[in-house]
């Protein structure tokens, strides 16, 4: 595994994390690198373990996307109804398995595949009530998916009309080379429109509703356009908040393309000027990635232990900004 290359790449969440706190970005993408190796420096091993911490809200999102994505990848060729009962069963089983793994600290031997909940690691642990509320929220997201038009469409059309389905193992489907920069923007689903020529980019959201940014959605458009060879004008993007029954649509992605490219260029410049070896993507000087001056943000940071900012009460994050 030591031969794996740490590639420089852009994603909307990486940029957001970098501008919120360069030090957090450093630990996530540089300081934790090779931390899976037995002979890695202590800080790298700790950072690698901490980068996999997730809150209950994040775990709900991960499980939802895992069971829905697998069901879509394995669905039959012919149209069918949404297999809601099977989704509920799979999600609940994984939910309890991961809660048990976190409580048992199974992440000590394999932090990548065993949950390490923020609430367990930094707080007093999830209460029975919080666990039950989390399970209810997970079931609500699946019900929302089954009731949503795109959820029904994902199973109700011929499988051939599903042009992209998020697959954790398929990295080539998650990224594209945009003007020389690797850009990550993996949509949950790309489905053919009723006219047979347009494509709908769909992203399921399990958290609270946030105003959609046409620029953020344009990043999806850039990647899908490159991977599928489809003009931006034939793409639309949809954010579906499955837990709340809300749906944001952007039918004019082209209006955000130039600003999206400017943001990518700015991120590349601002990060690479801090690297000690741009060609090899090496950040050899942690001081070039200073900690945020807003210590409130540290309350919900996975790396607060490494930064020595554990004095204030922890606050479990409601989303992951470090992908």
Secondary structure, DSSP 4 states (H G I P E B T S, - for coil): -TT------B-HHHHHHHHH-HHHHHIIIIITTTTTSTTS-HHHHHHHHHHTEE-HHHHHHHHHHHHHHHHHHH--SS-----HHHHHHHHHHHHHHHHHHHHTTGGGT-TTTS-EEHHHHTSS---HHHHHHHHHHHHHHHHHHHHSHHHHHHHHS-GGGEEEE--TT-GGGTEEEETTEEEE---SEEEE-TTSS-EEEEEEE-S------HHHHHHHHHHHHHHHT--GGGEEEEEEETTTTEEEEES-GGGGHHHHHHHHHHHHHHHHTT-SBTTTTB---GGGSPPPS-GGGGGG-TTHHHHT--SSPP---SS----
